[in-house]
Amino acid sequence: MWLEIGNGRLDSDGIFHGFLDRTPIGGFSGYVYFAPVGTTPAEPEPERPGQALVEE
């Protein structure tokens, strides 16, 4: 039995991006990055609490 839990896309660089909409834990955005074998994922941008979403 299959249970649909989200969707995903394959970009032009061969990297798959998954978006889960049914997560078992809270505090997780549901975004999953699948890098090709032998590569390293890009460094995540640091989170800065209190920073406005739109910088002036």
N, C-alpha and C positions, 0 to 999 in steps of 0.2 A: 504494500500500500504506500503510495506517495502522498506527502503532505506539502503543499506549497508554502514556503516560508519566506518568500521574497523574490527578488529578481537580480539580474546582473547584466553586465555588458563587457565585451572584449574590445579594447581600444586598438588604435593603429600600431602601437608598439608591442602588441602581443600580451598585454597585461589584462587580467580579468579583474573587474571590480564587482563585488557582491554587496547587496543591500538586503539584510535580513529584517523582516518586519515582525517576526515572532521570536523574541529573545528570552532565554530562561532566566536572565539576571537583569536587574536594573542598573542604570548608570552606563549602559553600553549603547552607542549610537546605532549599531547594527551594520556599520560599514566594515567590509573585509577586503583586504588587498591581497591578491594572489600573484606573486612575482614568479616569472619563469625560473626554472631550475638553473642554478649557477649564477644568479644575479642577487644583488642585495636591494632591499626596498629603500626608497628615498627617506631621508631623515624627516621625522614629523616636525611641523612648526610648533614652537613652544606655546603653551596656553598661558595667557596673562589675565588673571582675574581682574575684573573691573575695567578692562579696556573696552572702549566703545566699538561696536560692530563696524561703523563707518568712521574712518579717520578723516579729519578735516585738514 
